[in-house]
Amino acid sequence: MNEVDHENLSLKADGGVALVGCIRQWAAELGFSAVGVAGVDLGDAEEGLAAWLEAGCHGEMDYMLRHGMKRARPAELVPGTLRVLSARMDYWPQAMPGEEVLADGTRAYVSRYALGRDYHKVLRNRLQKLAERIAEVAPHGYRVFTDSAPVLEVELGSRNGLGWRGKHTLLLERGVGSWFFLGEIFTDLPLPVDAPVSAHCGTCRACLDACPTGAIVAPYRVDARRCISYLTIELKGSIPEELRPLLGNRIYGCDDCQLVCPWNRFARISREPDFAPRHGLDAARLVELFAWTAADFAERTAGSAIHRIGHERWLRNIAVALGNAPASAEVIDALNARADDDSALVREHVAWALARHARAAAG
């Protein structure tokens, strides 16, 4: 549709069906692979959210507790909201296969979503353009979100036909898998909602069995306090000693539950240039990354999701990975070079890594 027929897009004409069709076309032009429309009544999700928070599964992510039930109440988060548009963008990169990196203890595993440009910036910009395009033919009040507010994005995605909640708690779609980002547009347009799709996990428990730290404590329930993504990204202090050996060479996030998911055999390589790996982070060597100065870190992670953890936590994570790496003079020298680091947090994890290698050498 090159020329928009404003009359045909009127909500009064067909209840918004034509408008939703145009929204999907515009979204595709902006790089999104799918769009779904959901209502704002998520009341039946509140009990599970409250129980998860009450159990402390959010760890130190206090913002989740502060926001409370706003996460399940879109119209309370943004007054006037009638519908939530969820948009999906694939990010599976052309990178060294994750399994190969995990199998090589000398290399650093970075979660595949973080290899390129920060998805927050990419999706937020595209969602804003999409919302503005909609406003040209159907003026509306709106706000866009990409992990920037307390939004139950998987819950919304499972209601609007974009997929179903997998046992690892991520959204899954039969022909796509789970290697995609989600973003939302909260709007006051009374668009027709999409029907949910049925779940197709069956008796499979591959994700539960593969989780290195047992963070998927039950189907559809993750305890963040044990999750490697939480430990390497959200946790600001020391990584619990009993969990450090289980991190392996994962220095930023973890994808194990996705790597083993049968549905991800259908994953599509992302066509988005911004998600292509930068600075060789899809298979970088641990000792090389551990040598980065603060200036190196700032320069090489600029515009990346990794930048938010800062140089100190970057070194903390790599120190743990080096403690788990195959012993070599190069590894020991790299650790010794930071044994007197200015950061007490880094020194603590370096000391642990050196002690671990010393114990192994002593038999």
Secondary structure per residue as TSV (DSSP state, phi and psi in degrees):
chain	resnum	aa	ss	phi	psi
A	1	M	-	360.0	100.4
A	2	N	-	-81.5	-39.3
A	3	E	S	-111.8	124.3
A	4	V	-	-81.8	126.9
A	5	D	-	-89.8	100.6
A	6	H	T	-59.5	-37.7
A	7	E	T	-65.6	-42.4
A	8	N	T	-69.1	-21.9
A	9	L	T	-89.7	0.2
A	10	S	-	-60.3	137.2
A	11	L	H	-62.8	-28.6
A	12	K	H	-74.1	-27.0
A	13	A	H	-66.5	-48.5
A	14	D	H	-140.7	21.2
A	15	G	T	76.1	9.4
A	16	G	T	97.8	5.3
A	17	V	H	-61.7	-45.8
A	18	A	H	-65.4	-38.2
A	19	L	H	-63.6	-43.3
A	20	V	H	-62.1	-38.0
A	21	G	H	-61.5	-41.1
A	22	C	H	-67.3	-38.9
A	23	I	H	-58.6	-41.1
A	24	R	H	-66.9	-37.4
A	25	Q	H	-66.8	-45.5
A	26	W	H	-63.0	-39.6
A	27	A	H	-62.6	-41.8
A	28	A	H	-62.3	-38.7
A	29	E	H	-64.9	-24.4
A	30	L	T	-92.5	2.6
A	31	G	T	100.4	2.6
A	32	F	-	-82.7	146.5
A	33	S	S	-95.1	-16.8
A	34	A	E	-167.3	156.6
A	35	V	E	-138.2	137.9
A	36	G	E	-129.6	154.5
A	37	V	E	-117.9	127.6
A	38	A	E	-124.8	156.1
A	39	G	-	-79.1	-172.7
A	40	V	S	-111.1	2.2
A	41	D	-	-88.4	98.5
A	42	L	-	-112.6	25.4
A	43	G	G	-54.0	-36.6
A	44	D	G	-75.5	-1.3
A	45	A	G	-95.2	-9.1
A	46	E	H	-68.6	-38.3
A	47	E	H	-62.1	-45.2
A	48	G	H	-65.1	-39.9
A	49	L	H	-63.6	-44.4
A	50	A	H	-62.5	-41.2
A	51	A	H	-66.3	-38.5
A	52	W	H	-64.7	-43.5
A	53	L	H	-68.1	-42.0
A	54	E	H	-61.7	-33.5
A	55	A	T	-77.7	-6.4
A	56	G	T	78.1	16.7
A	57	C	T	-68.0	-10.1
A	58	H	T	-82.7	-7.3
A	59	G	T	61.9	-129.4
A	60	E	T	-91.0	8.6
A	61	M	-	-79.8	71.3
A	62	D	H	-62.1	-24.6
A	63	Y	H	-60.1	-29.4
A	64	M	H	-65.9	-38.2
A	65	L	H	-72.4	-40.1
A	66	R	H	-61.8	-39.8
A	67	H	H	-74.5	-22.0
A	68	G	G	52.6	-130.9
A	69	M	G	-80.9	0.6
A	70	K	G	-58.0	-29.7
A	71	R	G	-61.1	-29.5
A	72	A	G	-102.7	9.0
A	73	R	-	-132.1	79.1
A	74	P	H	-54.2	-38.0
A	75	A	H	-73.3	-16.5
A	76	E	H	-86.4	-35.1
A	77	L	H	-67.3	-44.6
A	78	V	S	-129.7	96.1
A	79	P	T	-53.4	137.2
A	80	G	T	96.1	-9.6
A	81	T	-	-65.8	130.5
A	82	L	-	-112.8	-29.5
A	83	R	E	-141.3	156.3
A	84	V	E	-123.1	120.7
A	85	L	E	-89.6	121.8
A	86	S	E	-104.5	130.3
A	87	A	E	-118.9	138.4
A	88	R	E	-111.3	136.3
A	89	M	E	-132.9	121.9
A	90	D	E	-69.3	143.8
A	91	Y	-	-130.6	-1.0
A	92	W	-	-54.3	115.7
A	93	P	-	-91.3	164.2
A	94	Q	S	-83.8	87.2
A	95	A	-	-134.0	169.5
A	96	M	S	-58.2	132.5
A	97	P	-	-50.9	134.7
A	98	G	H	-56.9	-38.4
A	99	E	H	-61.6	-37.2
A	100	E	H	-66.9	-39.5
A	101	V	H	-68.0	-44.5
A	102	L	H	-61.7	-30.4
A	103	A	H	-78.5	-13.0
A	104	D	-	-108.3	98.8
A	105	G	T	-64.2	-8.8
A	106	T	T	-88.1	-11.3
A	107	R	B	-102.2	160.7
A	108	A	-	-99.9	130.7
A	109	Y	E	-96.5	120.5
A	110	V	E	-112.6	130.1
A	111	S	-	-49.9	135.2
A	112	R	G	-58.2	-27.5
A	113	Y	G	-70.0	-20.5
A	114	A	G	-101.6	8.8
A	115	L	S	-74.5	-26.1
A	116	G	S	-110.7	-147.0
A	117	R	S	-71.0	150.8
A	118	D	-	-55.6	118.2
A	119	Y	H	-65.2	-26.5
A	120	H	H	-55.1	-45.9
A	121	K	H	-69.7	-42.2
A	122	V	H	-64.0	-52.8
A	123	L	H	-67.8	-40.1
A	124	R	H	-61.1	-42.1
A	125	N	H	-64.0	-43.6
A	126	R	H	-70.0	-38.7
A	127	L	H	-64.7	-38.7
A	128	Q	H	-62.2	-42.8
A	129	K	H	-63.5	-39.2
A	130	L	H	-65.8	-44.4
A	131	A	H	-62.3	-39.3
A	132	E	H	-67.8	-37.3
A	133	R	H	-64.3	-41.0
A	134	I	H	-61.3	-42.5
A	135	A	H	-63.0	-23.8
A	136	E	H	-64.7	-31.2
A	137	V	H	-111.5	-19.8
A	138	A	S	-143.6	83.9
A	139	P	-	-50.4	132.5
A	140	H	-	-152.2	157.3
A	141	G	-	-87.4	135.4
A	142	Y	E	-155.1	162.9
A	143	R	E	-144.1	144.7
A	144	V	E	-108.2	147.0
A	145	F	E	-138.2	141.0
A	146	T	S	-144.0	88.5
A	147	D	S	56.3	25.4
A	148	S	S	-109.9	5.9
A	149	A	S	-158.7	165.4
A	150	P	-	-73.3	81.5
A	151	V	-	-115.2	131.3
A	152	L	-	-84.0	75.2
A	153	E	H	-67.6	-35.6
A	154	V	H	-69.7	-39.7
A	155	E	H	-60.6	-45.0
A	156	L	H	-64.2	-43.4
A	157	G	H	-63.8	-30.5
A	158	S	H	-79.8	-11.2
A	159	R	H	-99.9	-19.4
A	160	N	T	-107.6	15.6
A	161	G	T	87.5	2.2
A	162	L	S	-78.2	-12.9
A	163	G	-	160.5	-163.5
A	164	W	E	-133.2	158.3
A	165	R	E	-75.2	119.5
A	166	G	-	-77.7	171.3
A	167	K	T	-67.0	-17.9
A	168	H	T	-85.9	1.3
A	169	T	S	82.2	-2.6
A	170	L	S	-85.9	159.1
A	171	L	E	-78.8	136.0
A	172	L	E	-122.8	145.8
A	173	E	B	-136.5	135.9
A	174	R	T	-55.8	-43.7
A	175	G	T	-91.8	5.2
A	176	V	T	-131.2	-34.7
A	177	G	B	89.4	-136.9
A	178	S	S	-133.8	4.4
A	179	W	-	-81.5	68.8
A	180	F	E	-150.0	157.8
A	181	F	E	-96.9	157.3
A	182	L	E	-123.9	143.9
A	183	G	E	-141.5	159.9
A	184	E	E	-131.3	149.9
A	185	I	E	-120.7	115.6
A	186	F	E	-85.8	125.6
A	187	T	E	-135.1	156.5
A	188	D	-	-98.0	12.5
A	189	L	-	-79.8	129.7
A	190	P	-	-82.0	64.0
A	191	L	-	-71.4	154.6
A	192	P	-	-67.5	136.2
A	193	V	-	-87.2	154.6
A	194	D	-	-90.7	153.5
A	195	A	-	-82.9	144.7
A	196	P	-	-70.2	161.8
A	197	V	-	-105.2	159.7
A	198	S	-	-78.2	155.6
A	199	A	-	-81.6	150.7
A	200	H	-	-138.5	44.8
A	201	C	-	-92.7	-27.2
A	202	G	T	55.5	-133.9
A	203	T	T	-92.2	0.3
A	204	C	-	-59.7	136.5
A	205	R	-	-135.2	29.8
A	206	A	H	-57.4	-41.8
A	207	C	H	-66.7	-39.7
A	208	L	H	-64.0	-43.4
A	209	D	H	-71.0	-27.1
A	210	A	H	-86.1	-19.1
A	211	C	-	-58.9	118.2
A	212	P	T	-60.2	-31.9
A	213	T	T	-109.9	4.8
A	214	G	-	67.8	31.4
A	215	A	-	-72.7	-25.4
A	216	I	E	-83.7	87.1
A	217	V	E	-73.0	-17.7
A	218	A	E	-165.0	159.5
A	219	P	T	-52.8	130.5
A	220	Y	T	71.3	19.5
A	221	R	E	-142.5	119.9
A	222	V	E	-115.3	131.5
A	223	D	-	-94.7	106.2
A	224	A	G	-57.4	-29.2
A	225	R	G	-63.1	-17.5
A	226	R	G	-109.8	-6.9
A	227	C	-	-77.3	131.6
A	228	I	H	-64.4	-33.1
A	229	S	H	-62.0	-42.7
A	230	Y	I	-66.0	-45.6
A	231	L	I	-64.2	-35.7
A	232	T	I	-93.9	-13.1
A	233	I	I	-119.9	-53.3
A	234	E	I	-84.9	-36.2
A	235	L	-	-68.4	126.5
A	236	K	-	-92.0	-24.3
A	237	G	S	-99.9	-144.3
A	238	S	-	-75.8	139.9
A	239	I	-	-77.2	128.7
A	240	P	-	-51.3	132.1
A	241	E	T	-58.1	-37.3
A	242	E	T	-68.4	-18.9
A	243	L	T	-95.6	-17.7
A	244	R	G	-57.3	-44.9
A	245	P	G	-62.4	-24.6
A	246	L	G	-80.1	-13.8
A	247	L	G	-73.1	-22.1
A	248	G	T	58.0	-127.6
A	249	N	T	-106.8	20.9
A	250	R	E	-82.2	109.4
A	251	I	E	-104.6	-13.1
A	252	Y	E	-154.0	100.7
A	253	G	-	78.1	-175.8
A	254	C	-	-156.8	140.3
A	255	D	-	-124.0	9.7
A	256	D	H	-53.6	-41.6
A	257	C	H	-65.6	-28.5
A	258	Q	H	-83.6	-35.9
A	259	L	H	-62.2	-31.3
A	260	V	T	-95.0	-8.2
A	261	C	-	-67.8	123.9
A	262	P	G	-57.7	-31.7
A	263	W	G	-69.1	-20.2
A	264	N	G	-77.8	0.5
A	265	R	G	-68.6	-13.1
A	266	F	G	-98.0	6.0
A	267	A	-	-58.1	141.1
A	268	R	-	-102.2	139.0
A	269	I	-	-65.4	130.4
A	270	S	-	-66.1	139.3
A	271	R	-	-94.3	3.9
A	272	E	-	-86.5	112.8
A	273	P	G	-57.7	-30.9
A	274	D	G	-64.8	-19.7
A	275	F	G	-96.1	4.3
A	276	A	S	-69.2	144.6
A	277	P	-	-58.2	141.7
A	278	R	-	-115.5	149.6
A	279	H	T	53.1	28.7
A	280	G	T	64.5	22.8
A	281	L	T	-71.6	-5.9
A	282	D	T	-77.3	-13.0
A	283	A	S	-157.7	35.2
A	284	A	-	-71.4	153.7
A	285	R	B	-84.3	140.4
A	286	L	H	-58.2	-45.1
A	287	V	H	-64.4	-32.1
A	288	E	H	-69.5	-43.0
A	289	L	H	-68.5	-32.8
A	290	F	H	-69.2	-21.0
A	291	A	T	-84.9	-7.4
A	292	W	-	-60.2	133.5
A	293	T	-	-81.0	173.4
A	294	A	H	-60.1	-37.2
A	295	A	H	-67.8	-40.0
A	296	D	H	-60.5	-46.3
A	297	F	H	-60.7	-46.6
A	298	A	H	-61.1	-41.6
A	299	E	H	-71.0	-45.1
A	300	R	H	-83.7	-12.0
A	301	T	T	-111.8	7.5
A	302	A	T	-58.1	130.7
A	303	G	T	77.6	6.9
A	304	S	S	-109.5	153.9
A	305	A	G	-62.9	-25.6
A	306	I	G	-63.9	-29.8
A	307	H	G	-54.9	-31.4
A	308	R	G	-66.8	-22.8
A	309	I	G	-81.3	-18.0
A	310	G	H	79.7	163.6
A	311	H	H	-66.1	-36.2
A	312	E	H	-62.6	-49.4
A	313	R	H	-70.6	-29.9
A	314	W	H	-57.8	-48.6
A	315	L	H	-67.2	-38.6
A	316	R	H	-56.2	-48.8
A	317	N	H	-64.0	-42.4
A	318	I	H	-69.5	-33.9
A	319	A	H	-59.4	-41.9
A	320	V	H	-63.7	-44.4
A	321	A	H	-63.0	-37.9
A	322	L	H	-67.5	-32.6
A	323	G	H	-66.7	-25.2
A	324	N	H	-95.0	-7.7
A	325	A	S	-75.7	159.3
A	326	P	-	-58.1	136.4
A	327	A	-	-65.4	137.9
A	328	S	-	-161.2	159.8
A	329	A	H	-60.2	-36.3
A	330	E	H	-63.5	-42.5
A	331	V	H	-65.6	-47.4
A	332	I	H	-63.0	-41.3
A	333	D	H	-63.7	-40.0
A	334	A	H	-63.3	-42.2
A	335	L	H	-67.4	-44.4
A	336	N	H	-61.5	-30.5
A	337	A	T	-65.4	-20.9
A	338	R	T	-116.8	16.6
A	339	A	T	-63.5	-25.7
A	340	D	T	-113.7	31.9
A	341	D	-	-55.8	151.2
A	342	D	S	-61.9	-26.3
A	343	S	-	-88.6	125.6
A	344	A	H	-63.5	-33.9
A	345	L	H	-64.5	-43.5
A	346	V	H	-67.1	-44.5
A	347	R	H	-58.6	-41.0
A	348	E	H	-60.5	-46.1
A	349	H	H	-74.8	-30.2
A	350	V	H	-66.3	-44.2
A	351	A	H	-60.6	-40.8
A	352	W	H	-61.4	-45.0
A	353	A	H	-63.8	-43.5
A	354	L	H	-64.3	-41.3
A	355	A	H	-64.8	-36.8
A	356	R	H	-63.8	-42.9
A	357	H	H	-68.5	-37.1
A	358	A	H	-64.6	-41.3
A	359	R	H	-64.2	-41.8
A	360	A	H	-64.8	-39.2
A	361	A	H	-67.6	-32.6
A	362	A	H	-76.0	-11.0
A	363	G	-	84.7	360.0
